[in-house]
Amino acid sequence: MISRYALLLCAATAATPAFAADTRPPAEFGADWDDPRTAEPKVVRPDIRHCTVEIVRHGFADFEPYRQAFTPPADCPGPWHKVVLDMEGSVKGRQYDRMGQISVGGVTLLRTSTPEPSREGIRWQVEKDVSAYAPLFTREQPVVMELGNLVNETYTGVFDIRATLTFYPADAAHAPAATAERIVPLDEAHRAGADLVGGFTLPADTRRLVAEVYANGSGGGCEEFWYLSVARKEYSCASEHGPYRELQVLIDGKVAGLAAPYPHIYTGGWSNPFLWYAIPAPHTFDLHPQRFELTPFIGLLNDGKPHELRVRVVGLAHDATGWTLLPHLQIWRDPKGVRTRGELTSHVLGKPARNDAFSEENGRTVLRASGAGELKLAGWIETSEGRRDIEVAYRVGMQSRHDWDKDENDDRLKAEWTDSQRISTQAAGQSAVIEEKALAFSLDGGIRTVAEAGNPRLTTDLVIQADETNQRRQGDAAASWTKVENRFEGEAAYTQKVSREQRRATGHSRQDFRMTDSAGACQARHIATVNGYFTEDDTTCVR
């Protein structure tokens, strides 16, 4: 389970400041600022023949989805070594941040959110390696992009979007990308209360099965800030189950996978768009999906009958709204088309471990919350290549300290989440292959409002950490691994209840990204801003 960062190579270069040596950023935010950028690395692209197909070109000014037909590139037939999705956007005037996604054949390729524009206009780019979705591109498919937007006399920004797929054919020096044989959406997917439910029928020769789910709280309501929820009605974002959320995948009613949802923050988030104008929070423009290894269930599913997959967010009321859930299945098939056999031999779901403890300290209400979930699966699958035993273990956890004063004018949160997945696969006469993924992410910050010259002045400070470690080992061989460290920190303030020109907004932010791996690769980027303009952009990497 080596991550997508493993093939990145480090190139240490001199810093590239956004300002000349004799130029300083403005004392406050003005009507314009730099185009947003992130410190995450660009996709590494091979220097070989390639073809580009445009799949989206549209100005989003309402809630009507954009639709187009995709046709495989005749000049670059598969198999492909790599496929890259590029999305370019521009917007000017005044507009909220919006959520969107691009799908091909009903399968989501990209889940994204938008930046908020300046009066003069901004541009931004998103790129993503979508080689794992290559089976979708081998035939004509419908393309849909959804980016609901409201344009009127006040909110004037139209999101002009262009998206392309670039195909790099495999050759003698560039192997085809390793992918599933089939990637399919759920049949008749629909909401059932707060859950997302759909059906599927599995081929008899299925040898591996993975569910991938894009999941995020959004929509402007309290579930956009679910980690601040409180099980008390006197708090502005009350939720009967408190702040613990857990993503579950269920097969025919049985829990088949667990994950900790990532606390996405969009570019209007935490009551302060000035904090995100130039550097968005990690994963804002490219929301990462969760993956669930379902292979132990194949023996129960490849009978030619329809089965149910359900995606659930634990911690929600049964009829709650505010979460977007976008699942699909990835199916590997037997190379000889032989019907596979299998059995789920063990299924152990840990008891929920959740606790909310309230206290009053120095005139403030304090909520200390914690939660955890655990699932262990074991089974076997027999294919034309023999029998494999497989074990899958999931473990998730969170803990937080949330405190606020009587009027919520000073509201602070310190929260940490962990999410680990371990897959052990063993063929007869061979050492087990162990693949482990560990995620750790945290938020530490607050919002405070104080009176200044008769008007409230709001300040947001926040530190975000999003780390990932992937490791693979077999027997006594040395493990291969990658490690990603992604950190954002910033603070911004502005005066409320005044015209935009009188807000006197100020802010500074920084993002530090670093990737290392067992092969000695190292990639890093450090960017920083003051009042909307970049003051640092350095790609020096120190191991």
Secondary structure as GFF3:
##gff-version 3
##sequence-region A 1 543
A	DSSP	beta_strand	51	60	.	.	.	ID=ss1
A	DSSP	beta_strand	66	70	.	.	.	ID=ss2
A	DSSP	beta_strand	80	91	.	.	.	ID=ss3
A	DSSP	beta_strand	99	104	.	.	.	ID=ss4
A	DSSP	beta_strand	107	113	.	.	.	ID=ss5
A	DSSP	beta_strand	122	129	.	.	.	ID=ss6
A	DSSP	three_ten_helix	131	138	.	.	.	ID=ss7
A	DSSP	beta_strand	141	147	.	.	.	ID=ss8
A	DSSP	beta_strand	159	169	.	.	.	ID=ss9
A	DSSP	beta_strand	182	185	.	.	.	ID=ss10
A	DSSP	beta_strand	187	192	.	.	.	ID=ss11
A	DSSP	beta_strand	195	201	.	.	.	ID=ss12
A	DSSP	beta_strand	206	217	.	.	.	ID=ss13
A	DSSP	three_ten_helix	222	228	.	.	.	ID=ss14
A	DSSP	beta_strand	246	251	.	.	.	ID=ss15
A	DSSP	beta_strand	254	259	.	.	.	ID=ss16
A	DSSP	three_ten_helix	269	271	.	.	.	ID=ss17
A	DSSP	three_ten_helix	273	275	.	.	.	ID=ss18
A	DSSP	beta_strand	290	293	.	.	.	ID=ss19
A	DSSP	three_ten_helix	295	297	.	.	.	ID=ss20
A	DSSP	alpha_helix	298	301	.	.	.	ID=ss21
A	DSSP	beta_strand	306	314	.	.	.	ID=ss22
A	DSSP	beta_strand	323	333	.	.	.	ID=ss23
A	DSSP	beta_strand	341	349	.	.	.	ID=ss24
A	DSSP	beta_strand	353	361	.	.	.	ID=ss25
A	DSSP	beta_strand	364	383	.	.	.	ID=ss26
A	DSSP	beta_strand	386	404	.	.	.	ID=ss27
A	DSSP	beta_strand	410	427	.	.	.	ID=ss28
A	DSSP	beta_strand	433	452	.	.	.	ID=ss29
A	DSSP	beta_strand	455	474	.	.	.	ID=ss30
A	DSSP	beta_strand	480	495	.	.	.	ID=ss31
A	DSSP	three_ten_helix	500	502	.	.	.	ID=ss32
A	DSSP	beta_strand	506	517	.	.	.	ID=ss33
A	DSSP	beta_strand	522	530	.	.	.	ID=ss34
A	DSSP	beta_strand	533	538	.	.	.	ID=ss35
###
